[in-house]
Amino acid sequence: MSKRETDKSALKKALDSDWPQIQKHLIEKAAEEAGQDNPHEPYWTTDEDGTRVLNFSPDSWWLKHFDERVVLLDLPGVAVMNTQHWHVGAAVSTIHDAYNMGRAESGGECFAEDDILAHIERFARGQFVAIRTSGPGAGHAVGMATTMRTTRPPTAPILPWIEAIGDLRLAAHEPSGDWLYGAEMAVRHMYRRKGIGTGLYRVRFDLVRSLNLRGWYAVGMLMGYKDHADAMDVVEYGERVIAGEIKDPTVTMQMNRGFRAVSVATAYDDEPQAGDAGVLIVWENPDYVEGGDTG
């Protein structure tokens, strides 16, 4: 096969694929034509008049890490995959955006970059990120989710969030645990209602099935309570959400995803908008096989 035929074949493969692969092909092709050894590093050229020009692609920083083979779910302009080392800064930034926190407010009971790295080391398959794959902001995270495994069933007394996960590095993760526990999920404000949250739920349901776990549970924070705080206490609010009498932006959405809302959990986490409370939500794996391999 001639070089020209090879180039055409590579371009056709890229065009038949998704946008990141197209970008990757174009960057590598331009680097080859410029005699550049590393296509993802900036390089200088000198024009005939002696002007030096710095050549680089703003997409290179993430495309050099991107591998379509690890994508778990393709959405329009977004790829959902397991969190990797190059995602950690954007994952933390996503949490800050979702909770209206500035970087100066980081700390306390909020995951930092070192914590996300520890999550990957403990349970790589249980960490997820949704990244932009086209347009402005490509390569940056727009959603993230953190989970761990536990032998503690959802029928046990509900522990406060930090006790349930052990510490910010998921010290309570049990590699042989038969339940998945949802520790965190965040989607940037401007990317909500675009299917990203649904995608993050889907890959976690898939994980529970693939590991043959009994199910997945979490405590959904009652983020709509702030609008009802003058009329009722948080327990009454939560019970009315469970009964379907009030729609909560977080818990009702989780109920619509297939979770069973069980009971109100007070003093669960420091979140004033939710009255520090949430609702225990449980999803039992319909494909669970007793005594089967849990991965």
C-alpha positions, -999 to +999 in steps of 0.1 A: +000+000+000+014+034-010+018+062+015-010+082-001-033+051+002-023+047+039-031+084+046-065+081+029-072+049+048-063+065+082-085+095+074-115+073+063-112+054+096-112+087+115-142+100+097-161+068+102-153+071+139-160+100+163-148+135+166-118+129+189-104+104+164-107+130+136-089+156+157-062+132+166-056+122+130-054+158+119-029+167+146-007+137+139-008+144+102+001+181+106+030+171+129+043+146+104+043+172+076+061+196+099+087+170+108+077+171+144+086+141+165+059+145+191+026+156+177+012+166+210+039+190+221+042+227+209+070+234+185+085+265+169+089+274+132+107+303+116+091+322+086+112+335+057+113+370+073+128+355+105+095+356+125+093+327+150+059+311+154+048+288+182+026+260+167+003+240+189-032+225+190-054+234+220-068+199+218-034+182+221-033+182+259-062+157+262-061+139+228-027+125+237-043+107+266-076+099+249-083+063+239-117+054+224-113+018+236-119+028+272-151+048+265-180+031+282-207+052+267-209+077+238-233+106+241-236+136+217-203+155+222-196+136+254-178+104+264-184+086+297-154+065+309-137+054+341-118+082+357-081+083+348-052+103+362-055+131+337-092+137+347-087+144+384-084+182+382-115+185+360-134+161+382-127+183+413-137+214+393-169+197+383-178+191+420-170+228+428-193+239+400-221+216+409-221+228+445-215+265+437-181+264+454-150+285+445-116+269+447-110+290+479-138+270+495-123+236+488-114+215+518-134+201+546-157+173+534-150+178+497-129+156+474-096+170+463-073+158+435-053+136+458-085+120+470-097+112+434-063+096+427-068+075+458-102+064+446-087+053+413-061+032+432-087+016+455-114+009+430-107+021+394-138+005+379-161+024+403-149+059+393-165+077+364-162+109+344-181+124+315-159+146+292-165+169+263-152+155+231-159+183+207-163+221+206-150+246+232-140+229+264-132+196+247-113+173+271-128+189+302-151+170+326-188+180+327-199+152+351-183+128+375-193+100+399-176+082+428-186+048+441-172+021+464-180-015+474-193-025+508-206-055+527-228-033+548-264-038+534-289-010+530-310-025+558-283-015+583-286+018+602-277+047+579-243+062+587-234+099+581-217+103+547-181+106+560-185+076+582-201+055+554-171+061+531-145+060+559-127+091+548-122+113+517-101+085+502-127+058+506-110+040+534-143+020+539-141+005+504-142-033+506-129-050+475-152-081+481-182-060+491-215-072+475-232-038+474-222-007+454-224+025+475-228+059+458-204+084+474-207+113+450-222+124+417-219+159+401-229+175+368-219+210+359-249+234+359-249+243+322-248+206+312-278+194+332-308+180+315-287+169+285-286+132+293-252+133+311-266+123+345-286+095+329-254+083+312-236+083+346-264+062+361-264+038+332-227+029+335-231+023+372-260+000+367-239-018+341-211-021+367-233-036+393-245-062+368-210-070+355-197-075+390-227-095+400-234-073+430-266-075+450-274-039+441-265-003+446-276+022+473-269+057+483-285+087+501-299+113+478-297+147+493-331+166+496-319+196+476-354+210+471-360+213+509-348+250+509-380+259+491-402+243+517-382+249+549-407+276+562-437+252+558-424+219+573-394+201+589-371+181+567-384+147+578-420+156+567-406+170+535-386+138+528-416+116+536-438+135+512-411+132+485-411+094+491-449+094+488-447+113+455-466+143+469-436+166+464-410+165+436-375+169+448-349+178+421-325+151+433-345+123+450-375+123+426-351+121+397-334+091+414-367+074+420-375+079+383-342+061+374-355+030+391-344+034+427-367+026+456-369+054+481-368+038+516-365+064+544-353+098+554-317+101+567-312+131+589-278+146+598-263+128+568-241+155+554-234+192+558-257+206+531-279+235+544-301+236+512-311+200+520-314+205+558-284+182+560-308+153+552-314+129+524-333+098+514-320+063+514-324+050+478-319+013+468-317-005+435-316-043+437-298-061+408-324-082+390-296-103+375-278-111+407-268-147+411-263-160+446-229-175+450-218-162+416-184-145+409-184-109+421-155-098+400 
